[in-house]
Amino acid sequence: FTGFQQIVDMVGGLDIELTQREADYLNRRGNWDVDNESAGTWELKEGVNHMTGAQTLAYSRIRAIGDDFERTNRQRKVLTLLVEKAKTMNVVQLYDLANAVLPLVSTDMSNMEVISYVMKLLPILKDMEVVTQRIPANGTYTYENIKGPGGCLIPDLDKNRQLLIDTIGAKSE
């Protein structure tokens, strides 16, 4: 979580549109930036707010408003905003960002391999469109109680597979 906050702060924060309920909840929760005693209290409002890494993390983790689908929608919104912010960065800023993010990620690729992919993406980054999707999508699952009070989503795998194919343009095998 600390790494997530650092990444958001490194790109200069994010402009996130909040509902009144979200703003009220975050303000009631107070200052989540426990490492920064001088951060003060939050005074977020309904509408667009320029949010720090700590505020963005708190927003992404809200469970008290809506259901898990709404929470994951907030998370997708934040990731999309991060990508949009990256589109405005120059080569040096992106290189610095990649070097800051790499220690926070586990992969079997070397740091140089990851950075080389980032550099290959640069020419097309500004024209890339971010498309997000939730699996299971609405209308592609049933909700069932299994073994007592525990709820479970039972996805229609064929419908969700087709949705992924339609979204990313891959061919099924």
HELIX and SHEET records of a PDB file:
HELIX    1   1 THR A    2  MET A   10  1                                   9    
HELIX    2   2 GLN A   20  ARG A   29  1                                  10    
HELIX    3   3 GLU A   37  ALA A   39  5                                   3    
HELIX    4   4 GLY A   53  SER A   60  1                                   8    
HELIX    5   5 ASP A   68  LYS A   87  1                                  20    
HELIX    6   6 VAL A   91  VAL A  101  1                                  11    
HELIX    7   7 LEU A  102  LEU A  104  5                                   3    
HELIX    8   8 ASN A  111  LEU A  125  1                                  15    
HELIX    9   9 LEU A  157  ILE A  168  1                                  12    
SHEET    1   A 2 LEU A  14  LEU A  18  0                                        
SHEET    2   A 2 GLY A  47  MET A  51 -1                                        
SHEET    1   B 2 TYR A 141  ASN A 145  0                                        
SHEET    2   B 2 GLY A 151  PRO A 155 -1                                        
END                                                                             
